[in-house]
C-alpha cells in the first residue's frame, strides 16, 4: 500500500526541540520531492519546508528558517523534520506530503505537536 | 510573497447544486495552482493540479479553471460527500515556496 506515516509528535516546552519522522512505503521515496505542511488547531494549511529528491536543495517558510531542518534518508525510506527553539505558534498537526509537480499528491495522517509550558 | 485569497469563506448549498469556489492571487501565478479537499479529522486530499488536471480518483464533477490571478474550482453536482473545506495552493517560480489560501467551507444549507 502506498502510504506515509508520521511519528514523533508530542508535548514540548517553549524553547524545546522535537524530531518528526515520516515513513514512506509502497513507492520509491528517492524519486520525489517531499514536503512538510502544518495546520494549527482550527486553522488552515501552512507550508513548512521542501526537500529535493536527493536532499541537495531545501526550502523553508520564513518563520521557521534557522530553527527547523528538513532531511531525508532514502535508503531508509524516511523523511525528517528537526525542530528546535519551538514556540507556542508552532503548535499544529504536521503532515508529510509527497510533492511531484508542485503539489502534494499523497499525505500522511499527521502528527500533533503541542508547544506549551 | 504571493497571497491567495479564497472566496467565499463559507458556501451554503444543497446536494445536487453547483458550487463555484474562487481563489485570487495577489500577483500573476504560473500554472502551479492546485486544489485540495479536507474533511474533519482527515488529511487533505489533492483534487486538482496544474490549474485544471484532475488527480487520480477525482470525480469528473470537479473541475478547475483560470489563469493569471483568478482561479475557480467548480463542483457541478454536489454529492453529500463533497461537503468539506477546500484549499487552493500555488508554487512560486523561484524559490519554489508554496502558499495556501485560507480555505472555503462548503456546508449543508
Interface residues (C-beta under 8 A of the other chain):
Chain A: X35 X37 X44 X45 X46 X47 X50 X59 X61 X95 X101 X102 X103 X104 X105 X107 X108 X109 X110
Chain B: X32 X34 X36 X38 X43 X44 X45 X46 X49 X50 X55 X56 X87 X89 X91 X95 X96 X97 X98 X99 X100 X101 X102 X103
